Amino acid sequence: MRYAKTSCRLWLAALLVAALVAVPMAAMAGSFNLCAGEATVTMPDGRSVPVYGFALGGATGGVCDNAISVPGPELRDNVGGALSITLTNTLSVPVSIMIPALTPAAADVTPTWVDSSGAVLAQNSQFRPANDDARARSFVKEVDPGTSATFDWPSPRNGTFLYQSGTHPQVQVPMGLYGALIYEPTAGTAYANIGNDNRTVTYDDDAVLVFSEIDADLNDAVASGNYGPGQAMTSTIDFEADYYLVNGQPYSQARSPMNVAASAGQTVMLRLLNAGLDNVAPTLQGVGYMAQQAEDAFGYPYARSEYSVDLPAGKTVDATITVPAAGYAALYDRRLNLAWKGGGKDSGGQLVYLGFGTEDATLNVTKVPAPSGNLGDGPVTIASMPGGFDCPVGQTACSSTYIDGTMVRLTAQAAPGSAFKGWGGACSGYDDCVVSLSSASPTDVSAVFKEFTSVKVMTQNMTGIKLTAGDAIDIHVGAPASAAYYQYRYSLDNGATWKRITRKITDSKTTWLIPDLAQKSFQARVRVDVYDSSKKTLVGSDMNNQPMTIKVVKLLAPKAGDTITGGGSVDISWATHTTTKVGSVKLQYRKRVGRPWVDIDTLTGNPGSYTWSTIPVITVPKTDTSIRVLLYDTGGNLIDGDQPDGFLNYN
């Protein structure tokens, strides 16, 4: 999204008036020291982005004493009284500190004025110079490079605030000069006697969530001196976000959930801050309504119960929730800024998982060699909520902890020169590993990787088994080290003709969603063609050894092991995945193996379900009974049929 610049003159005028009528300076009761400096942040896709940021403390030899972060350090004032921040500047440009929605000391509202070329006309002056092209570069006084200054707020009020640079904010704030300030003299009491209902807002724990964006081109231009009048980039009018962040990072599989120390029935305060240039709509899924209590630390007349929050740029909102149960909940931007630019299916954006409860259930994953051959390698990642697990190439053992009872799905993918040979420990087979974690004992999973020098389809589901159209089947590939791109195909005629599953992709694993077919296929195969980094040179090809059967109808109920009772009823249901129009459906049962099939009913059309309410009474129970469904086209020709993989009990 692109943004046009807006004038700051009206805002500045209001700030000047507010400062001049502010309450006189009170005794100093809360103070912080911040340092502004340069740093680099690494995004999940590996890109390094130069940033400005804040650190706690001062500076020594022109370098901040502590690590710079984006957002800046979370400042909590639990003392009360006046607020002050002493800022040390190690940047090569002037900076400042302002807190939107808090009135600063009048002496601090002394902007720097520049002309259209950027030349300074007046520094730390409340009054605009007479020049026709004079404009304010800052909202408040500036701190020159290599110097320090103190900023004061005589009469702060309870609430959640953004602190940010007040100098050249269209550049310095997107560069990373922002953070969260919580002013709360009585810990656990966010607000007292607010609104028309004179309510007091208390909580058991809180979560601070700062939304923002990064346009990497802007950061690169500023860091390299290519931003400003006469430079390669002259303004931020073409700002276009590459990354959408929560607390400084976009979501990725490796990002750990944000644990909140609150249990079922307790109250959590969500402190939502938008330091970006775009509106966001934070939405918390699966927890119910958020009670929005205050905006910019001004209490609403009454708490507003909504699923999502309208959070414009520069805004803060405080909302409370009641924890329903231990577990995880997704908080995301409902406007769907959920991926980084060009990131594809594995990228993320403004999404974070909140964890409610103690994370004491341990997941251990170890990469082990196959019984024969050398140990290969490949990433093992989490493919489900709440994220927080990534065992990359080069690391053979990884662990993470979660809340008791969390169900996770792990996926493995072979690196070039390796093949994934399946799971061990708490999982087996080739498909994604799904485990439920317990605090009673660690869950140990092994991923088997084998060093490989040829192309081979490595999926257990590809050897003569019964599949159904609509199924999702994982296909793994082993390939030599020169492999870079993989193209997956399928055939319904034993390899005579092929249809594409994917384009040339970099993943040695894909999931094939079997399409609907005209009729049952007995000769289905899958194949992979592997290419080198040029995308043109074929490294090798392979297909599964035996043809597969793909059905177009699946009996969903009853299932193997279920019991039907004479004189009672049973619900029969089935799923259809054929492109042929179904004219009728015949339902039959067989008392035991070797006995003839008996009609239950013949249905016109294809309703997908039927209640058999006239089950015959028998005197001798059976344990090898079966039910089947048969589909016919409009001409009376059989399309396909299905029955449970095992037997039913018949009493």
N, C-alpha and C positions, 0 to 999 in steps of 0.2 A: 504494500500500500504506500502511496506517496502523499506527502503532506505539504501544505503551503505554510509559509511563515506568517505569524500573526504579530500584531503590534503589542508591545509591553507597556505602552505609555499610560493607558488607563489604569492598569494594575499597579504601576509604579506610583501614580498619583494617589491612589487609594492607600497604598502602603505608607507614603509620606504623611498623609493626613492622620492615619491611625497611629503612627509613631509619635507625632507631635502632641496627641491627646492621651498618650499612654500613661498608665499608673507610674508614679515615680519609682526609681530603683529601690528594691527591697534588699535586705541583707542577703549576701551570697550563701546559698545552701546546697546547691548541686552544681558541679563543674566537671568538665571532661576535656581531655587533650586529644586532638586528632592531628594526623599528618597526611597531607595530600601528596601523592607520588605516582610514578609510572609502574606498570606491571604488565604481565601477559597472562591471559587465561586460555586454557585449551578446551575446545568444544569436544563433544563425544565423537565427532567424525574425524578428530585429529587435527583440526585447524587451530593454529595459534593466533590469537587476536590481541593486539596491543590495547591496553586500557589505561584510563586514569582510575584511581581509587583512593579510599581512605584507610588509614591504619590507626590503631590506638597509640597514644604517646606522642613524643616529639621526634627529633631527627638528630643524627650525629654525622658530621662530614657530608651534609647534603643528601643523606639517605635516611628514610624513615626507620625508626628503631624497631618496629614490629612489622609483621607481614601485612601487605596491602590486600584488601579483599573487595569484591564487587558482588553484592552490595557492601557498603562499609560496615564497620562493627555495629552491632545492635546496642544502642544506648538506653539504659534503664535508669531513670531517676526515681528512687524510692525514698528520697530525703525530703523533698518538698521545698517550697520557697523559690527564690529566683534561680534561673538556669543560665549557665555560661559555658561556652565552648571556646577553647584556645586552639587556633588552627596554625600549624606550621606548614609552609609551602616548599616542597622540594621540586616542583614542576618548573618548567621554563617559562610559564605564562602565569599571570595573576589569577587567583582564585578567591572564593569567599564562601560563607556559609549562610544559608537562609532556611527558615522553617515555614513553609506555607501554612497559613491559618493561625500562626502565633505572631503576636505583635512584638517586634524587636525594640531595643532601646533606641530612642530618637537619635542618639549620637552615632548609631551604626548605619542609619539610613542616609548614607552619603555616597551615591553612585559615582562611577567613572563614566565620563562622557567622551565619545569619539565621533570623528567625522566619517564620511562615506568611504574613505580609504582605510579606516581603522586607526588613524592617528589620534592619540589622546589629546582632547581639548581641555579637560578639567578632571582631576582625580579627587575622589572623596569629597564631592560637592553636592549639597542638596539641591542646588539650583541649576537649571539648564543654561548652558552658555548661549550667547546671542546668535551663534552661527546658524544659518538656515538648515544645514544638514546635520546638526548635532543630534546624537542619539545616545541612549543609555546602554552601556555595555554590561552593567551590573545593577542589581536591585539594591545592594548594600555596599558598604566599604570593601575594598579589595585588600588581599594580602599579596604583596609582591614576591617574586621568586627569592628564596633564601631568607625570608623573614617570617615573623609570627605576629598574630593579632588575636584579641579576645572579642568574642561576640556575646551579647547579653540579651536575655529575655526576662524583663523584670517580673512579669505576672503570668507565668504559664498556667495552664489548666490541665486537669486530668485528660488523658486520651492518648491516641496513637497518631504519630506525625511522621511525615517524610522530612529528613534533613537533606539538603542538596546544595550544590554550588549555585550561588546567585550571580555568578559571572558567566557571560556568554552561555546561558543555560541551554540553548538549542544545540550546543556542541558538548559542553562539559558534563551535562547530565547524561546524555546517551553514551558518552565515553566511560561512565561509571562512577561519577561523583555524586552518590546518593546513598541513603541508608535509612534505617528505621529508628525512631525515638519513641520510647514509652515513658510517659510522665505519670507516675502513680505513687504518691506518697504512702499510701496504705496498700501493701502488696495483697493481691487477690480481690481488691475492690476497684473495679475499673471506673465506675461512676457512682456518685451519690446524689440523690434527690434531683434527678433530671426528668424532663418531660412533663406533660400535663398530669401524669399519674404519679409524679414525685417518686420515681422508682430508684432503687439502688441496685446496681449491676455488679454481682460478684461471680467468681469463677474458681474452679479447682486447678486448672492449668490453661495455658494459652499456646497458640501457634502463630508465629509471625510469617506472613507470606507476601513477598515483594515481587510484583510482576514488572517485567521490563523487556526490552528488545535490544538486539545488536545489529547494526548495519556494518558489516565488516569492512566495506569499502570506505565508509566514513572514518572508522577507527584507523585504518591503514593510512589514509590521507593525512589525518591530524598528526599521527605519530611520525610520519616521514616529512612533515613540513610542507605538504602539498595542499593544505586547506587555507583558504582566505582570499582576499582580493588579489586578482592576477594569477592565482594558482590553478592547479588542475581541477580542484573542487572549490567552488566559491561560496556555496551555501548548503543548507540542509533541506532545501525545498524538494529535492528528489530522494529524501530518506526512504529506504526500502529495507525492511528487516530481513536479515538472513536467519536469525535465531530468535525464538520466543522463549523467555526465561521465567522461571520461578526460583527466587533466591539465588540468582546468578547462573543457573544452568538449565538447559532444556531437558526434558525427560529422555532417559535412555534405559535400556535393560539393566545397566549396571547401577543405576541410581537407587540408593537405599530409601526405603520408606521413611517418612518423617514421624518419629514416634512421639506420642503425646502421653504424658503420665497421668492418664485419667481412666477410670473404669466405668462399667455400666452404671447409668443413673447420675453420673457426675456431669458438671458443666464445664465446657471448654470455650474459651474466648478465641475466636478467629480474628486476627488483626490483618486486614487485607489492605495492601498499599500498592498503588500503581505509579511506578517511577518511569513508565514508558511514555511513548507518544501516541499510542493507540488505546481506544477504549477496550476494556476486557469485561467479561461477565463470569466471574468465578462461580462455579456450580459444584455443590458437594452431593455426590450420588450415594443413595442408600442410607442416609442418616435422618432424612425428614427435613423439615423446615429449619432454616436459619432465622433466628430472631435478631434482626438488624437493630442495633441499639443506638449507634451514633455515626455521624459523618463528619470528617475533619474535626473530630473530638467535640462536636456539638450534638447533644442528645436529641434524638427524634422525639416528637410529642408523645408518641407511643411506639413500642417496639413493632417493627414491620416483619411479619413472617412470610418469607419467600424462599424458593428453592435456589435462586441465583441472585447475584448482586450486580447492579449497574455500577461499574467502577471506571469513571472517566480518567483521563490522564491527569496526574498530580493529585488524585483523590485518595482518601483513606476511609475505610468503613470498618467498624467494630461490630461483630455479630456473635451471638452465643448459640451453642448447640448442646443438646443433651445426648451423651454417649449411649447408644442403644444396647451395645454388647461388645465384647472383645473382638477385635478383628481389624480389617482395613477398609478404608473408604477412599474413592478417587475424588480429588478436587481438580477441576480442569476449567479452561476457558470455554464457555459455551459457544463463543464465536468461532471456535474450531481452529485456533492458531496452535495446532498440535503437531506440526512437523517443521523441520528446518528446510531451508530452500535447497531443492535438489537432493534431498536425503533419501527419498524412496520409502519403502515400507518399513524400514528399520529406524527411521528418524522419529524424533519426538519434539514436543514443544511445551506449552504451558499446561503441564499435567504433573501432579505429584500425588503420592498415596500417603494418607495419614493413618498411622497405626495407633490403635487404642488398646493398651494392655502391655504386659511384660513380654519382651522378645527373648524367650528362653528355650525355644525349640530349634535345635541345631541341624543344619543340612551340610553334609560333607560329600564332596564329589572328588573322586580320584581318577585320573586317566591311567589305564593299565594296558599292557600289550596283549595281543591275541596269543593263544596257546603256542602258535608257531609264528616266527617272524619278529621283527623289531618293533618297538613302540613308535607309533605314528603320533599325530597331533591334530588338533582342531579345537575351535571354540565350543564351550558348553555354556549355554545361556538360558535364562528364564524366559518363557514364552507366555507368561500369564501375569495377572496382578499378583502381588504388588511390586514386581521388579526386585532389584537389589541383589542380583546374582549374575556374575559374568566371569567365567574361567577362560581367559584368553589363550591364544597360541603362545607357547613357551612356559606356561604354568601348569604343573601336573597335579596339584592339589589345591582345592579352594573350599572355603566354608562361609556360611552366613547364618544368621539367627533370625527367627520369625516368631510371631505370636502362636501359642499352642493351638493346634487344629487347622493351621493354614494349609490349604491345598495348593501345590505349585506344579507347574508343567515345565519340564526341562527339555531343551532341544539340543542336539549335537550335530555338528557339521564338520566333515573332514577338510583339513587344509590340503593344498596341493602337495602331492607326494605321499598322501596318506589315504586310508579308507576307514570309515566308521564301521565297526563290526558288531555293534549292539551294546546293550546295557547289562550290568551285573549288580549284585547287591539287592537293594530294595526294588529294582526294576529289571525287566527282561525284554528281549525282542529289539526291534529296530525303531518302532514308532516312538513318539515323544514319551518321555518318562513322567508319569503323573503319580505324585506321592502326597500323603497327608502327614504333616510334621507334628511331632509330639514332644512336649517338654519332659516326658518320662525318660526318653533315651534318644540319642542322636540317630538321625536317618542317614545311612551310608549308601551311596550310589557310586558305582564304577562305570566309566565310559571306556569302551574298548576301541583303541585306535591301532591300526597296523600300517607300518610303512609299506608303500605301494608304488609299483613302477609301471603298471598298465591300467587301462580303463576297464572298470567293472561296475555293473549295477549291483548294489549291495543291500537289497531290500527283501526281507523275508516274505512279504505279501505278494511277491511276484512269481511264485512257483506253483502253478496249477490249482490255486485255491478259488473258492467261490466269492466273488465280489458282487456288489450291486451298484448300478448307476446311481450317482448321488453321493457315493462314499468318497471320503477324502483319504488318499493313500500317500504316505511319505515315500519318496524315492531318494535313496542315498547313492552316491557315486564315489568309488575310489579311483584316483587318477595320479599320474606321475607329477613330478615337481614343475614341469613346464606348463601344466594346465592353468588356464586363466578364465576361460568362459565355457559354459555348459548350455547346450540346447537339448530340451527334452521333447520327445515325440511319443505318440501311441499309434497302434495299428489294430484294426478289428478283423483283419483277414490274414493273420499269421505273417505279417511283414511284407505283403505284396504292395500295399500302399500305406503311407504314413501321414498323420496329422500332427500339427504342432501343439505342444502343451505350453511351452514358454519360448520367448526369444532367447538370444544368447545372453545369459546372465552369469554373474560371478559366484553364484551359490552352488556348492556341491551337493546340496539337498534342495528338493522342492516338494511341494504338496500338490498332488494331482487330484483335482475334483472331477471325478468321472462324469462325463456329460450324459444326459438322457439319450437313449438309443431307440431306434425303430423296433428292434427286437433283441432277444437274448443273443449274446456272442459267445462262441466257444473257442475263438482263436485270437484273443486279444494279447498284445505284447506292448512293452514299453522299451524305449531305446534312448540312449544319450549319446550325443556327439560332442566331443571335447576339443576345444581350440586353444591355441597359445595366445599370448597377449596381443597379437595382431588382429585377432578375431577371424583370420582368414586361413591360417594353417591348421589343418586337422591333426590333432595329437592322437586321437583314437576314438573308437565307437564300441558300444556294447549294448546288448538287449538281454532281457531275462531269458532263462534257459527254456522254460516250458510255457506254452500258451495258457492263458487264464480264461476262466469263465466269468462273464459279466452278465448278471441277471438284471431285469428291469422291473421286478416287483419284489418287495421284501415284506414278509409277515412280521408285524410288530408285536402282536399279542394274539393268543397266549404264547409264552416263551417256554423253552425247554425247562422241565422241572416243575412247571405250574400244574395245578390240580383242577380238573373239572368234575362236577358232581352230578350224578343222575338225578333228575327232577329239579335241578337248579338251572342257572343261566351263566353264560360267559360272554364277555365282550371280545369280538374278533376285529382286529384292525390291521391295515396294511398300507405301505407307501408305494406309489407307482412312479416309475421314472422311464416312461416310454414316450416317444414322439408319435406313436400310432394311436389313433382314437380307439378307446375301449368301448365296445358295444355292450358287453355283459361280463359279469363276474360269477363264477361258480365256487361255492364253499362246500368242502367235503371233510368227512372224518373217517378214521380207520381205528377200530377197537384195539387191534394189536398187529404186530408185524406178520405179514402173510395173509391177512384177511383183506377182503375187497374194500375199496373206498365206497362210502355211502354219502349220497347227497344230503347236505344240510339245507341249502337254498340256492336258487339262481336269481341274481339281481340284475336289473336293467341299469345300464350305465356303470359308473364306477364310484360308489359313495365313499369308499375308503374305510368304512367301519360297519359292523353289524352286531346285533345282540342275539345270540342263540339262546332262546328262552325255553326250548323244548328238548333239553338233553335227555335221551332215553335212560331209564333206570336199569342198572345192571345188578346182578347178584354176586358176581365174583370180581373184585377190584382188578384193574389192569395197570401195568407200569410201563407199557410200550405203546401207548395210544398216540395218535398224531392227528393234526388238522392241517389242511392245505387250502390255498387260495389259487384259483386259475383265472387268468385274464383271456378274453376272447375279443377279436376285433369285430367290426360291424358286419362282417361277412361270416362270422361264426368260426373263424380260424383261431387256433390257440396262439397267443402271443408269448406267454410265460406263466410259470407258477412257482410257488414257494411254500415251504413248510418249516417248522422249527428244526434247528440243527440237532436237537436231541428229542427225547420222548416226553410226553405228558403223563401224569397220573390220572386215572379214571376210577372214581369211587362210586 
